[in-house]
């Protein structure tokens, strides 16, 4: 919609549907309805026109401990593709969010919730997983990716850092130390946190990765908005979530949270699906604005004025505290993409808006308003503040991914912009100087890709970026890294020393290849760190890679590296698999499109297969530990085997579900080269791990016990019994053997955060299982041994407060490996269970106790928690009454209302009445003060009767039907403030305007040219009155 100023009683209304415009690839990545293959095509088309010149793209190693930004959009897209392609194979269709949420509860439960399965072979890990990743920032490196930083409104030493896959972190000493209490949340993707200024122990947490490529694909994109009343120690869902009955729209990410500065129980949530608000501290939520809302703020001096921006170049303004919005079109903003905004208490009339160019994500412009966002002036369009070059020259940028704007609280003309680098203006955006640089040249170093900037005072600022948290106390004269104890590394792989339990190498997204030695960490190589390993015969020989086969080798313990990349036209996978020959330390195998072999530590390479297909990269490779004659390699469509070192290969795909899922990893029995296991990604139920005992001639499905979630990796424990093995999934680790678990996979997650596990390796001499995780760094636990003591019972139910008819997922947290469970679940259906982690439905309101008795071969223990489950009643079932074009809810005593038309949510229709304009199925969802809901439907087959409704006053509109100018005459009856609005038949408000009626008849003229033919509704609403007219455009 485009809105022009009110001139001489004339209102010009122009609107259009965003559906008329094709989405760009970045927008499609965040659109859960966009097929993955369509996103691939869109990106490839875009990239063919925007690929940087070869001369401008340097080596894949970044110039400092930051990232390589010369081809940043390519890297960002490929990270997303790496995550999405195996999870959507082969159709490209995004996974169903409700199904993922259900499996997420299974992960919390720790195993499959099949209550009929035998309890005779249940095991748990003998001890808890412990964090063994970096505590302090790696030497020459940084901590990991952050989305946002917040400051406690009562104590500026208390900081909150939101990690996109590592949870919420809290510092009580200004960022020098950090702790987290969110490891057991159902989703560790966080984008923002809001702290109640009236009681700072009350906090709201936005989940999902608002800026990122993955939040929503490896886990549910959000579990909504969570609330804590004890300073972040524990969290419970608000009604904007996936587990309570009133769950809101599926598949969204919560981008930002803002609390009304006067009414602290009113909270706004900017999401990828719209702008929501709650006026009762999270009990219920309503949508007030549709679209992907990226940023919002209140005018600092009064809460009646609020601003919001979107991902597609829209700026909105509200004058009623955020309950309705009007778009303000910024001058020369055509082609705008994502927008960010900033306000300042130094002059509350000032509003700044930053936008990227939707064509190439470069800097489009910086606008300034000095009248509370009513009008704007374009202050600058150069230099390229969003590009990678510290000079500001060059084209392109990553504004869809990193776009930050902050205004000084003491100087209204001072602003900071974050893109790849940080820029500063002291004259309201007219001129710019480099404030921080991603390579440390021209300005102090701050890691690339700035997601959020916030001022603490006139001279102190914080910047959240892909490397963690940085701070300046002198307006950018220097910046310091505050990443110590931020344990948030997004790791792709881990490689262990064969002889030193405290030596390993890991590949990190954004933050290079990092070497751990005796607890000390060093970034040994920059860029994105991928697959890596340590020579089992010499700990000084390290192998690492950057994306798509950027192989590197060090023979001096990581002091320096040399490129050993393969010179080939074949295309390698984003994370390119390569492996050391277990029989000959100088021999390396790598998978590109064919299998390649080097016998001199990577100095020379030759292909040893000829079945590779163009564009079909190898994704997994394994060499039998007992003989290097047996090699297995897979691409997305097939798996091949050779038994003579590559002289001949056989396609051994028959019997595998390759038409439904993609292979992710291969493991071979150390003692028998014909016994092999493969794991599968995606959401094909029951197709997670397959086994062959004859080198792939036939396959057997051994997935029993694994949830329907992607399985990413598998490792065989040669020191265990009964084919002991471990599988890493998107939601934890599972264990299987044929003796203790009876061939069933069981949870092995005690103490492990709820995080994606990307790689597993075993240090055999000490029986230690090591895990690389995507968001919480490196973890370690002992391999399985039987329990030695009776259980100590503990459990949890989530959520513990529900609405009647909803379910509670119970999770056994007992120590010492119980093998049987007896739950007493008064009021539940069923009222008892022998499952380890049952899901129980409660149909009747009340308070109910829960009791668990757990036992193993040594003894038993029990725990009863009285009044543990609170079940709230559902509100009375409503009814919909039709009177011509008007629908009304009976009774009208509920607290919140939300209308749907043909199962589509109508965000603007949140009243007890709705003037409709089309036949079809209508639904009303009503919500009471506890957040519980009920609904009713009405199939409207006839629209006759009353054409308009007048509460007080008179609204005339003619001619009607109309195709051009429409004359409006309004007599309000009672002097006061009114809102003139135009909506379509779906209830979407296309235009709204505030009117001041003084008792004199108002005459206005609306130009309907450009409107689609059909029915619209014109309304004027006052405090106790509403007038509606049906308008037909022909």
TORFIMI-247556 format. One line per field, with one value per residue (C-alpha): residue in one letter; y, x, z. Coordinates in steps of 0.02 Angstrom, whole numbers, plus 50000, padded with zeros to 5 digits. Each point is the difference from the previous one (the first is absolute). Layout:
N
residu = A;...
yy = Y;...
xx = X;...
zz = Z;...
//
This chain:
1034
residu = X;X;X;X;X;X;X;X;X;X;X;X;X;X;X;X;X;X;X;X;X;X;X;X;X;X;X;X;X;X;X;X;X;X;X;X;X;X;X;X;X;X;X;X;X;X;X;X;X;X;X;X;X;X;X;X;X;X;X;X;X;X;X;X;X;X;X;X;X;X;X;X;X;X;X;X;X;X;X;X;X;X;X;X;X;X;X;X;X;X;X;X;X;X;X;X;X;X;X;X;X;X;X;X;X;X;X;X;X;X;X;X;X;X;X;X;X;X;X;X;X;X;X;X;X;X;X;X;X;X;X;X;X;X;X;X;X;X;X;X;X;X;X;X;X;X;X;X;X;X;X;X;X;X;X;X;X;X;X;X;X;X;X;X;X;X;X;X;X;X;X;X;X;X;X;X;X;X;X;X;X;X;X;X;X;X;X;X;X;X;X;X;X;X;X;X;X;X;X;X;X;X;X;X;X;X;X;X;X;X;X;X;X;X;X;X;X;X;X;X;X;X;X;X;X;X;X;X;X;X;X;X;X;X;X;X;X;X;X;X;X;X;X;X;X;X;X;X;X;X;X;X;X;X;X;X;X;X;X;X;X;X;X;X;X;X;X;X;X;X;X;X;X;X;X;X;X;X;X;X;X;X;X;X;X;X;X;X;X;X;X;X;X;X;X;X;X;X;X;X;X;X;X;X;X;X;X;X;X;X;X;X;X;X;X;X;X;X;X;X;X;X;X;X;X;X;X;X;X;X;X;X;X;X;X;X;X;X;X;X;X;X;X;X;X;X;X;X;X;X;X;X;X;X;X;X;X;X;X;X;X;X;X;X;X;X;X;X;X;X;X;X;X;X;X;X;X;X;X;X;X;X;X;X;X;X;X;X;X;X;X;X;X;X;X;X;X;X;X;X;X;X;X;X;X;X;X;X;X;X;X;X;X;X;X;X;X;X;X;X;X;X;X;X;X;X;X;X;X;X;X;X;X;X;X;X;X;X;X;X;X;X;X;X;X;X;X;X;X;X;X;X;X;X;X;X;X;X;X;X;X;X;X;X;X;X;X;X;X;X;X;X;X;X;X;X;X;X;X;X;X;X;X;X;X;X;X;X;X;X;X;X;X;X;X;X;X;X;X;X;X;X;X;X;X;X;X;X;X;X;X;X;X;X;X;X;X;X;X;X;X;X;X;X;X;X;X;X;X;X;X;X;X;X;X;X;X;X;X;X;X;X;X;X;X;X;X;X;X;X;X;X;X;X;X;X;X;X;X;X;X;X;X;X;X;X;X;X;X;X;X;X;X;X;X;X;X;X;X;X;X;X;X;X;X;X;X;X;X;X;X;X;X;X;X;X;X;X;X;X;X;X;X;X;X;X;X;X;X;X;X;X;X;X;X;X;X;X;X;X;X;X;X;X;X;X;X;X;X;X;X;X;X;X;X;X;X;X;X;X;X;X;X;X;X;X;X;X;X;X;X;X;X;X;X;X;X;X;X;X;X;X;X;X;X;X;X;X;X;X;X;X;X;X;X;X;X;X;X;X;X;X;X;X;X;X;X;X;X;X;X;X;X;X;X;X;X;X;X;X;X;X;X;X;X;X;X;X;X;X;X;X;X;X;X;X;X;X;X;X;X;X;X;X;X;X;X;X;X;X;X;X;X;X;X;X;X;X;X;X;X;X;X;X;X;X;X;X;X;X;X;X;X;X;X;X;X;X;X;X;X;X;X;X;X;X;X;X;X;X;X;X;X;X;X;X;X;X;X;X;X;X;X;X;X;X;X;X;X;X;X;X;X;X;X;X;X;X;X;X;X;X;X;X;X;X;X;X;X;X;X;X;X;X;X;X;X;X;X;X;X;X;X;X;X;X;X;X;X;X;X;X;X;X;X;X;X;X;X;X;X;X;X;X;X;X;X;X;X;X;X;X;X;X;X;X;X;X;X;X;X;X;X;X;X;X;X;X;X;X;X;X;X;X;X;X;X;X;X;X;X;X;X;X;X;X;X;X;X;X;X;X;X;X;X;X;X;X;X;X;X;X;X;X;X;X;X;X;X;X;X;X;X;X;X;X;X;X;X;X;X;X;X;X;X;X;X;X;X;X;X;X;X;X;X;X;X;X;X;X;X;X;X;X;X;X;X;X;X;X;X;X;X;X;X;X;X;X;X;X;X;X;X;X;X;X;X;X;X;X;X;X;X;X;X;X;X;X;X;X;X;X;X;X;X;X;X;X;X;X;X;X;X;X;X;X;X;X;X;X;X;X;X;X;X;X;X;X;X;X;X;X;X;X;X;X;X;X;X;X;X;X;X;X;X;X;X;X;X;X;X;X;X;X
yy = 50000;50175;50142;50183;50147;50067;50152;50112;49861;49880;49823;49900;49814;49887;49823;49841;49822;49943;49840;50095;50012;49853;49964;50010;49849;50072;50028;49827;49922;50068;49951;49828;49980;50022;49836;49973;49964;50164;50092;49915;50058;50177;50013;49928;50124;50145;49943;49986;50188;50048;49883;50100;50013;49864;50132;50067;49833;49959;49836;49915;50036;50164;50136;49997;49889;50058;49930;50014;50131;50029;49876;50010;49967;49841;49937;50046;49915;49844;49983;50002;49876;49884;50000;49991;49886;49836;50045;50029;49865;49949;50110;50164;50023;50075;49885;50013;50109;49908;49836;50075;50071;49829;49924;50139;49941;49826;50067;50076;49831;49925;49853;49937;50016;49828;49944;49822;49975;49884;50081;49859;50080;50186;50086;50176;50073;49953;50183;50170;50081;50135;50152;49985;50142;50167;50098;50152;50073;49896;50086;50097;49958;50044;49916;49971;50080;50114;50079;50133;50078;50079;50099;49980;50160;50009;49941;50033;49867;49866;49956;49875;49921;49905;49862;49933;49818;50009;50076;50153;50050;50117;50099;50088;50088;50098;49857;49928;49837;49913;49861;49920;49920;49958;49836;49902;50110;49917;50119;50083;50123;50172;50172;50121;50020;50136;50042;50073;50168;49990;49833;49944;49820;49992;49968;49952;49897;50002;49832;49961;50068;50166;50052;49833;49862;49853;50037;49910;49866;49899;50027;50075;50176;50060;49938;50175;50124;49929;50084;49992;50070;49956;50094;49868;49848;49915;50032;49964;50026;50147;49970;50048;49827;49829;49893;50086;49993;50181;49977;50137;49982;49861;50017;50173;50075;50131;50138;50130;50041;50171;50043;50152;50131;50047;49842;49864;49856;50050;49913;50004;49856;50033;49835;49936;49982;50166;50117;49931;50079;49943;50118;49872;49948;49857;49917;50035;50082;50087;50047;50183;50001;49866;49970;49960;50133;50027;50151;50107;50138;50119;50187;50029;50137;49927;49826;50050;50009;49840;49952;49836;49944;49846;49892;50070;50187;50056;50126;50008;50126;49985;50139;49886;49908;49866;49942;50057;50058;50108;49982;50151;49996;50065;50111;49914;49832;49903;49836;49996;49830;49973;50153;50038;50148;50097;50133;50104;50080;50143;50060;49893;50073;49923;49834;49920;49864;49896;49895;49881;49984;49851;49968;49970;50032;50150;50166;50085;50146;50077;50108;50120;50064;50146;49993;49830;49903;50099;50058;49951;50071;49890;50041;49888;49860;49978;49937;49818;49978;49820;49940;49906;50131;50116;50140;49993;49970;49854;49931;49870;49961;49885;50115;49859;49912;50135;50170;50098;50181;50093;50182;50080;50034;50166;50069;49987;50021;49856;49831;49833;49881;49818;49892;49904;50143;50141;50180;50160;50166;50154;50106;49896;49887;50134;49941;49838;49937;49821;49955;49814;49885;49813;49983;50132;50114;50182;49981;49887;49818;49934;49833;50010;50003;50116;49946;50124;50159;50079;50153;49988;50184;50140;49911;49815;49885;49813;49908;49823;49915;49834;49996;50036;50162;50153;50162;50174;50125;50143;50012;49879;50059;49819;49845;49851;49820;49942;49820;49913;49863;50019;49815;50016;49927;49935;49851;49895;49865;49939;49901;49915;49958;49813;50016;50159;50010;50190;50036;50024;50112;50071;50092;50148;50099;50183;49974;49890;49837;49993;49891;49944;49948;49968;50113;50145;50048;50084;50047;49914;50047;50131;50007;49867;49845;49835;49817;49974;49865;49968;49877;49846;49970;50178;50131;50139;49958;50090;49999;50129;50075;50150;49977;49896;49911;50137;49869;50058;49906;50048;49898;50111;49983;50140;50138;50012;49916;49961;49976;49821;50031;49890;50085;49942;50067;49884;50087;49953;50001;50147;49889;49890;49827;49940;49868;49929;49823;49896;49891;50128;50168;50088;49951;50107;49973;50142;50005;50133;49932;49850;49924;50070;49928;50074;49894;50146;50095;50098;50064;49907;49927;49877;49939;49817;49995;50046;49993;50181;50107;50185;50102;49846;50022;49861;50027;49858;49886;49860;49884;49833;50005;49819;50019;50152;49895;50031;50178;50062;50167;50079;50148;50056;49863;49848;49909;49908;49871;49941;49847;50026;50175;50084;49883;49959;50071;49931;50098;49927;50114;49867;49975;50175;50137;50118;50052;50072;50054;50049;49910;50104;49885;49828;49889;49835;49861;50012;49812;49959;50109;49927;50059;50180;50125;50157;50142;50102;50180;50065;49955;49832;49907;49843;50028;50057;49864;49850;49856;49882;49844;49962;50161;50076;49855;50005;50122;49987;50144;50018;50167;49936;50122;50154;50147;50063;50129;50017;49882;50091;49885;49828;49926;49818;49961;49868;49983;49969;49841;49944;50123;50150;50160;50179;50109;50189;50081;50174;49981;49901;49834;49823;49835;49823;49828;49824;49950;50141;50084;49851;50084;50154;50178;50088;50175;50042;50182;50024;50174;50037;50161;49987;50032;49929;49875;50010;49880;49861;49926;49877;50014;49813;49997;50091;49943;50180;50050;50175;50102;50153;50100;50138;50137;49936;49951;49838;49874;49837;49850;49825;49858;49884;49893;49919;50093;49967;50082;50009;50145;50172;50057;50169;50051;50147;50033;50124;50103;49983;50120;49955;50016;49857;49880;50035;49885;50007;49922;49918;49976;49880;50088;49863;49959;49828;49924;49937;49862;50004;50138;50006;50165;50043;50140;50047;50088;49951;49892;49869;50014;49895;49955;49887;50104;50096;50163;49995;50132;50017;50091;50088;50025;50075;50162;49986;49978;49828;49908;49897;49852;49905;49840;49955;49843;49910;49835;50072;50083;50130;50178;50105;50182;50079;50181;50060;50125;49992;50009;50144;49976;50155;49980;50046;50151;49968;49953;50158;50020;50105;50095;50070;50156;50036;50055;50004;49854;50010;49891;49941;50022;50148;49983;49917;50092;49981;49959;49945;49971;49882;49988;49835;49949;50155;50111;50177;50103;50159;49913;49990;50072;49921;50050;49989;50077;49873;50007;49821;49833;49857;49920;50119;49954;50094;49952;50073;50006;50028;50078;49836;49983;49858;50004;49932;50025;49998;49999;50062;49961;50161;49956;50157;50185;50096;50122;50152;50092;50110;50032;50167;50009;50188;50132;49980;49942;50031;49938;50029;49950;49820;49893;50108;49987;50171;50136;49956;50144;49972;50101;49967;50068;49928;50052;50020;50102;49902;49893;49873;49877;49987;49829;49900;49810;49858;49849;49906;50132;50068;50186;50079;50178;50094;50184;50093;50131;50142;50035;50167;49993;50066;49881;49933;49976;49905;49926;49827;49950;49816;49990;49852;49897;49822;49970;49934;50039;50110;50069;50181;50032;50142;49948;50102;49957;49934;50001;49917;50035;49880;50018;49868;50072;49913;50038;49958
xx = 50000;50057;49933;50009;49976;49825;49980;49845;49886;50065;50057;50088;50001;50114;50033;50067;50026;50176;49953;50013;50187;50117;50104;50189;50101;50037;49816;49961;50123;49893;49836;49952;49882;50141;50067;50185;50031;49916;50114;50150;49942;49967;50172;50090;49910;50044;50179;50031;49973;50084;50148;50155;50142;50130;50132;49899;49978;50151;50055;49869;50101;49942;50129;49975;49904;49840;49915;50033;49872;50046;49865;49896;49828;50064;50066;49842;49891;50108;49989;49812;50006;50114;49870;49845;50041;50015;49851;49885;50067;49934;49844;50071;49846;50032;49964;49835;50023;49872;50090;50167;49929;49935;50170;50078;49898;50064;50175;49961;49931;50164;49934;49856;49832;49937;49916;49982;50185;50087;50092;50126;50139;49995;50165;50062;50174;50101;50037;49950;50074;50126;50047;50178;49996;50086;49965;50098;50011;50119;50166;49986;49815;49827;49858;49855;49846;49880;49837;49972;50064;49891;50039;49907;49899;50046;50180;50111;50123;49871;50002;49901;50067;49885;50086;49914;50035;50072;49866;49996;50157;50008;50146;49995;50167;49988;50039;50158;49916;49844;49882;49846;49844;49915;50084;49841;49885;49915;50092;50169;49973;49973;49983;49956;49958;49894;50020;49855;50057;49872;50069;50161;49975;49863;50069;49933;50104;49981;50046;50054;50145;49930;50151;50066;49996;49959;49892;49844;50079;50102;49871;49826;50026;49933;49912;49930;50019;50052;49987;50105;49951;50163;50130;50023;50028;49842;49889;49819;49906;49885;49848;50101;50078;49983;49952;49849;49830;50001;50161;49994;50066;50123;50171;50045;50155;49989;50119;49986;49909;49954;49909;49886;50098;49848;49894;50123;49879;49983;50131;50022;50076;50065;49994;50026;49810;49946;50001;49915;49961;49945;49923;49996;50183;49991;49834;49932;50064;49922;50069;49996;50109;50041;50165;50178;50025;50186;50013;49891;50013;49896;50023;50109;49894;49826;49934;49859;50120;50080;50098;50031;50095;49994;50114;49926;50022;49850;50002;49846;49945;49871;49922;49898;50141;50017;49821;49989;50129;50010;50136;50110;50088;50176;50061;50111;49974;49951;50094;50021;50022;50023;49981;50067;49952;50069;49934;50089;49950;50117;49861;49845;49936;50146;49979;50133;49967;50134;49962;50093;49974;49889;50096;50174;49979;50117;49968;49846;49981;49990;49847;49969;49836;49988;49812;49970;50004;49868;50121;50177;50152;50124;50168;50120;50015;50190;50127;49946;49978;49946;50142;50154;50127;50058;50015;49813;50035;49933;49828;49895;49972;49909;49864;49871;50113;50092;49918;50019;49961;50020;49984;50095;49898;50088;50027;49854;50114;50117;49958;50086;49965;50051;50017;50159;50090;49944;49982;49969;49919;49997;49888;49844;50060;50065;50181;50080;50163;50056;49981;50047;50067;49981;50185;50070;50059;49946;49914;50005;49955;49824;49950;49900;49811;49922;49826;49965;50074;49943;50059;50024;50043;50077;50166;49968;49924;49981;49998;49933;50075;50050;50150;49909;49992;50112;50001;50070;50009;50068;49882;50102;50175;50026;49891;50022;49942;49884;49985;50082;49886;49878;49992;49904;50110;49906;50108;49994;50127;50127;50161;50090;50180;50028;50120;49957;49828;50008;50048;49871;49957;49828;49923;49887;49876;50055;50148;50129;50087;50043;50128;49976;50155;49996;49848;50075;49921;50076;49922;50124;49919;49871;49839;49867;50080;49933;50054;50167;50108;50167;50126;49986;50188;50060;49908;50093;49914;49832;49875;49861;49894;49898;49839;49988;50165;50117;50119;50145;50140;50119;50153;50048;49853;49900;50130;49978;49898;50024;49862;49981;49837;49960;50017;49840;49845;49894;49888;50025;49867;49992;50074;50113;50031;50181;50085;50170;50038;49996;50142;50115;50016;50064;49847;49843;49834;49882;49827;49967;49888;50115;50109;50176;50157;50167;50146;50111;49897;49903;50141;49933;49828;49924;49821;49968;49819;49912;49817;49987;49861;50015;49925;49971;50131;50056;49929;50076;50152;50070;50150;49995;50120;50052;50045;50008;49943;49821;49939;49821;49942;49828;49925;49820;49931;50113;50130;50147;50125;50169;50089;50162;50051;49906;50041;49816;49844;49825;49842;49928;49850;49867;49900;50035;49866;50095;49838;49942;50156;50182;50151;50098;50135;50080;50083;50092;50031;50185;50016;49894;50002;49836;49900;49947;49871;49928;49896;49864;49943;49825;49832;49961;49930;50094;50141;50147;50134;50028;50122;50082;50099;50052;50080;49836;49930;49850;49945;49901;49908;50058;49914;49890;50004;50056;49881;49949;50138;50155;50142;50162;50142;50042;50151;50038;50075;50132;50025;49816;49898;49862;50033;49999;49974;49941;49898;49994;49835;49929;49946;50130;50092;49931;50084;49973;50072;49931;50034;49943;49869;49942;50040;49894;50067;49984;50033;50179;49972;50019;50072;50010;49915;49855;50109;50042;50143;50101;50144;50048;50172;50062;50167;50024;50142;49890;49829;49944;49864;50025;49865;50009;49839;49926;49982;50073;50176;50086;49933;50065;49933;50058;49946;49866;50030;49865;49934;50071;49868;49812;49912;49975;49833;49970;49882;49917;49839;49989;49898;49939;49854;49885;49825;49876;50023;50186;50146;50149;50165;50082;50188;50093;50156;50048;50183;50083;49919;49828;49933;49817;49876;49830;49907;49842;49913;49840;49879;50096;49959;50064;50013;50158;50145;50151;50087;50156;49931;49812;49892;49839;49840;49897;49816;49931;50050;50085;50164;50079;50145;50130;50099;50145;50081;50160;50105;50152;50080;50067;49846;49862;49955;49841;49948;49827;49965;49832;49893;50130;49889;49877;49863;49899;49821;49957;49889;49820;49976;49953;49872;50006;49842;49977;49900;50022;50180;50033;50067;49991;50068;49880;50034;50117;50079;50164;50163;50072;49932;50079;49907;50046;49933;50021;50127;50106;50035;49933;50119;49896;49840;50012;49831;49834;49928;50059;49926;50032;49993;50008;49918;50101;50052;50032;50076;50016;50129;49962;50125;49975;50117;50095;50046;49878;49898;49847;49929;49848;49973;49863;49982;49932;49906;49895;50036;49838;49920;50072;50128;50075;49993;49998;50027;49997;50022;49990;50121;49955;50102;49952;49995;49993;50048;50145;50156;50079;49968;49894;49923;49993;49892;50018;49897;50069;49858;50120;50160;50160;50134;49951;50091;49956;50046;49983;50009;49979;49888;50135;49993;50172;50014;50067;49998;49963;49997;49971;49862;49961;49812;49951;49814;50009;49960;50156;50005;50141;50039;50079;50077;49964;50097;50119;49895;49955;49818;49902;49926;50083;49943;50016;49985;50012;50028;49992;50010;49823;49945;50034;49929;50029;49960;50021;50088;50001;50137;49966
zz = 50000;49961;50104;49951;50117;50031;49887;49999;50057;49866;50046;49867;50034;49900;50050;49924;50052;50037;49912;49837;50020;49985;50153;49997;50054;50172;50033;49934;50123;50142;49917;50061;49853;49874;49934;50030;49816;49952;50120;49918;49829;50062;50079;49849;49887;50116;50022;49815;49991;50164;50014;50050;49877;50027;50031;50147;50087;50105;50076;50105;50155;50075;50021;50188;50119;49918;49847;49815;49946;49818;49949;50157;49926;49918;50167;50092;49871;49997;50189;49984;49857;50102;50137;49893;49855;50097;50109;49852;49882;49876;49980;50064;50108;50171;50147;50090;50154;50106;49967;50046;50161;50046;49970;50101;50148;49964;50013;50169;50047;49949;49900;49896;50089;49953;50160;49937;49979;50126;50146;50016;49900;50048;50039;50031;49991;50155;50040;49939;49846;50044;49900;49932;49876;50012;50159;49948;49825;49893;49972;49835;49995;50061;50094;49881;49926;50097;49944;50133;50160;50135;50158;50164;50025;50185;49998;49848;50057;49961;49815;49898;49841;49880;49901;49842;50044;50175;50111;50114;50094;50150;50069;50169;49983;49839;49882;50074;50050;49934;50053;49923;50072;49835;49952;50035;49896;49854;49884;50028;49858;50076;49921;50139;50183;50083;50184;50096;50066;50143;50060;49918;50056;49868;49827;49829;49878;49811;49925;49823;49900;49941;49896;49954;49874;50112;50146;49949;49894;50124;50136;50007;49933;50165;50154;50009;50140;50168;50170;50157;50169;50089;49901;49865;50110;49935;49850;49958;49838;49972;49891;49845;49986;49920;50149;50075;49918;49943;49904;49870;49824;49963;49925;50060;50079;50137;49946;50137;50163;50069;50162;50006;50099;50106;50007;50044;49973;49817;49894;49811;49901;49825;49907;49825;49990;50071;50148;50155;50167;50172;50126;50140;50016;49877;50044;49827;49840;49851;49830;49951;49844;49871;49913;50053;50134;50032;50114;50114;50130;50104;49990;50156;50079;49977;49977;49882;49852;49939;49844;49908;49845;49890;49895;49838;50018;50101;50142;50112;50129;50138;50103;50113;50090;49868;49984;49819;49874;49844;49871;49968;49832;50010;49857;49870;50085;49845;49999;50188;50081;50185;50111;50174;50109;50148;50120;50130;50166;49955;49887;50003;49836;49906;49908;49892;49869;49914;49846;49888;49813;49962;49838;50071;50188;49996;50088;49926;50119;50172;50038;50142;50069;50121;50023;50081;49838;49906;49865;49955;49913;49907;50081;49903;49873;50008;50041;49996;50187;49978;49889;50057;49949;50141;49872;49965;49816;49902;49972;50089;50180;50120;50064;50005;50127;50098;50020;50161;50045;50165;50053;50142;50157;50026;49825;49880;49850;50042;49927;49970;49855;50000;49846;49966;50089;50116;49941;50100;49958;50112;49888;49986;49859;49882;50012;50059;50072;50025;50185;50000;49866;49973;49959;50118;49859;50004;50168;50154;49973;50028;49926;49840;49983;50128;50055;50140;50073;50163;50095;50188;50018;49899;49972;50031;49868;49976;49834;49978;49847;49924;50116;50163;50100;49984;50101;49982;50144;49895;49851;49895;50040;50050;50010;50116;49985;50141;49942;50147;50069;49856;49956;49837;49862;49847;49958;49842;50046;50127;49978;50145;50034;50011;50147;50096;50083;50014;49820;49864;49853;49957;49852;50043;49898;49989;50116;49917;50043;50185;50088;50180;50095;50186;50022;49902;49834;49848;49835;49887;49835;49954;49900;50021;50073;49930;50010;50090;50076;50085;49929;50111;49980;50034;50101;49910;49836;49996;49859;49983;49863;49952;49903;49841;50010;50057;50073;50110;50088;50140;50048;50147;50117;49921;49998;49812;49864;49816;49872;49939;49907;49850;49833;49915;49917;50106;50128;50182;50136;50119;50136;49895;50073;50009;50106;50041;49946;50161;49935;49920;50086;49843;49899;49997;49915;49954;49925;49866;49861;49991;50134;49996;50078;50054;50057;50049;50130;49870;49892;49849;49967;49879;49979;50044;49940;49838;50049;50056;49929;49961;50140;50110;50136;50115;50175;50101;49986;50108;49988;50090;50150;49971;49816;49888;49854;50056;49973;50008;49929;49976;49912;50018;49889;50018;50103;49922;50063;49943;50070;49906;50046;49859;49857;49980;50081;50027;50028;50161;50018;49978;50160;50068;50011;49886;49918;50166;50095;49975;50073;50124;50070;49982;50132;49973;50126;50051;49989;49848;49843;49939;50151;49969;50066;49920;50074;49916;50016;49972;50075;49921;50149;50045;49875;50106;50009;49886;50019;49877;50045;49820;49939;49943;49900;50117;50134;50162;50083;50182;50037;50143;50145;49902;49984;49829;49994;49891;50049;49961;50052;50067;50089;50040;50172;49972;50188;50035;49992;49883;49858;50116;49902;50020;49882;50003;49952;49984;50181;50093;50007;50001;50045;49938;50028;49985;50182;50114;49891;49900;49836;50042;49999;50168;50063;50047;50044;50188;50022;49814;49943;49878;49849;49829;50004;49840;50035;50122;50032;50133;50089;50024;50131;50128;49936;49970;49878;49927;49915;49889;50014;49894;50129;50164;49954;50053;50126;50073;50095;50042;49887;50068;50156;50110;50154;50174;50114;50015;49915;50076;49930;49921;49861;49915;49908;49859;50000;50180;49970;49855;49936;50013;49858;49981;50039;50117;49948;50150;49999;50114;50067;50122;50032;49997;49847;50049;49889;50053;50041;50084;49984;50098;49906;50091;49884;49845;49852;50026;50192;50005;49887;49992;49867;50046;49933;49971;49918;50102;49954;50135;49957;50161;50088;50168;50095;49989;50084;49908;50068;49922;50061;49905;50022;49935;50046;50162;50074;49980;50051;49991;49994;50018;49951;50066;49905;49862;49846;49985;49871;49957;49934;49822;49975;49948;49818;49905;49863;49842;49955;49825;49963;49816;49978;50186;50105;50189;50139;50135;50142;49985;50172;49952;50019;49825;49827;49838;49837;49858;49824;49906;50134;49967;50148;49975;50107;50009;50053;50189;50051;50048;49832;49821;49844;49864;49811;49937;50028;50073;50163;50146;50166;50164;50132;50171;50142;50185;50128;50028;49818;49967;49842;49916;49827;49890;49812;49885;49816;49923;49842;49976;50019;50008;50118;50086;49894;50135;50185;50091;50186;50005;49867;49813;49865;49819;49852;49818;49862;50056;49902;49944;49895;50024;50128;50150;50098;50188;50119;50186;50143;50161;50111;50146;49988;50026;49919;49867;49888;49816;49931;49840;50004;49876;50015;50098;50134;49959;50033;49842;50064;50160;50042;50163;49990;50119;49995;50078;49964;49823;49857;49917;49812;49920;49831;49975;49835;49968;49837;50003;50118;49949;49963;50147;50169;50131;50168;50050;50186;50124;50181;50158;50184;50011;49820;49834;49828;49855;49816;49866;49848;49832;49875;49817
//
